[in-house]
C-alpha cells in the first residue's frame, strides 16, 4: 500500500487536492507559483492553468469552472481559457496575508482561510463565501489556516490551525453556516510534525497530512486516536483527498519549499503528487460551490 508518484509535476508548494468526479481528474494547486494542475488517471495527461497570483485552494463551481481563493481574494477561474474573474477580497487591507486552504461545505458555500505570508503572526482568518457571493468572517487570530472537513451528519466542522498541532471541532449549523462550541478533538504528537490539510472518509474518520512528519495518518475524531499511518518519501506532506472511480485512491500533495540542497538530495520527490491506490478506505465526493447569482 505504498505511495506512487503521479504525473511527474513538481510543485514548490503543492496543496488542495480535489477529485473532479465529472471529468475523472485529480486537480491540485501549486500555491507559490499560482498554478492549478489537472491530471487524468485514465489518459495519463495533465494540464496546467496559471492564475497569475498565489492560489491557496479551489472548488468546482456549479457552472463547471473553478471558484478559487487567491492572493487577491475570491474569484472564478475559467477552466478552458484560464481567465480569472475576481469576486471580492475580504483582506484588501492586509497585503501581507494570502489565502491558504479552502473547501465547500455540504450546502455549497466555499470556506477558505488566510495566513501571513511570512508565517510570523496570527493575522489569519476563516471566511465563507455564500451563494449570493457575500463573504462572512467565521474565525480570526489564525496563524496558518488549514484542513477543513465536515462530519458525515453535517453537524460538525473540523478545522486546523497548523502551529497549534490540533484538530478542532465546531458545532456546525448547516442552514446558517454558524459555528459554536469550539473544542480540540485530536492533538498531534510533536515528533509527528504539524497537521496540514485533511479529508474525511465514509466512516467519519479524518485523514491528516503531516508537514514535517513524513506521513499521512488516519484518526478517530471521537477518541483522538491515531488509527493508521502511511509513511511518505517526503517530509513536507501538505494535504490529501480521495478520488478514483470507486473513491478508494488517496491522492497526497507535498512541498519542496524551504528545503536545503542536502534535504532535496535526500527527498528528490519533494513537491510531487502521490497516490495510494485502493488504500482500503473510501472517500466521499467533494462538495461543489452553488451560486444563486
C-alpha positions, 0 to 999 in steps of 0.5 A: 500500500505504498505511495506512487508518484503521479504525473511527474509535476513538481510543485514548490508548494503543492496543496488542495487536492480535489477529485473532479468526479465529472471529468475523472481528474485529480486537480491540485494547486501549486500555491507559490507559483499560482498554478492549478494542475489537472491530471487524468488517471485514465489518459495519463495527461495533465494540464496546467492553468496559471492564475497569475497570483498565489492560489491557496485552494479551489472548488468546482463551481456549479457552472463547471469552472473553478471558484478559487481563493487567491492572493487577491481574494475570491474569484472564478477561474475559467477552466478552458481559457484560464481567465480569472474573474475576481469576486471580492477580497475580504483582506484588501487591507492586509497585503501581507496575508494570502489565502491558504486552504479552502473547501465547500461545505455540504450546502455549497458555500466555499470556506477558505482561510488566510495566513501571513505570508511570512508565517510570523503572526496570527493575522489569519482568518476563516471566511465563507463565501455564500451563494449570493457571493457575500463573504462572512468572517467565521474565525480570526487570530489564525496563524496558518489556516488549514484542513477543513472537513465536515462530519458525515451528519453535517453537524460538525466542522473540523478545522486546523490551525497548523502551529497549534498541532490540533484538530478542532471541532465546531458545532456546525449549523448547516442552514446558517453556516454558524459555528459554536462550541469550539473544542480540540478533538485530536492533538498531534504528537510533536515528533509527528510534525504539524497537521496540514490539510485533511479529508474525511472518509465514509466512516467519519474518520479524518485523514491528516497530512503531516508537514514535517512528519513524513506521513499521512495518518488516519484518526478517530475524531471521537477518541483522538486516536491515531488509527493508521499511518502511511509513511511518505518519501517526503517530509513536507506532506501538505494535504490529501483527498480521495478520488478514483472511480470507486473513491478508494485512491488517496491522492497526497500533495507535498512541498519542496519549499524551504528545503536545503540542497542536502534535504532535496538530495535526500527527498528528490520527490519533494513537491510531487503528487502521490497516490495510494491506490485502493488504500482500503478506505473510501472517500466521499465526493467533494462538495461543489460551490452553488451560486444563486447569482 
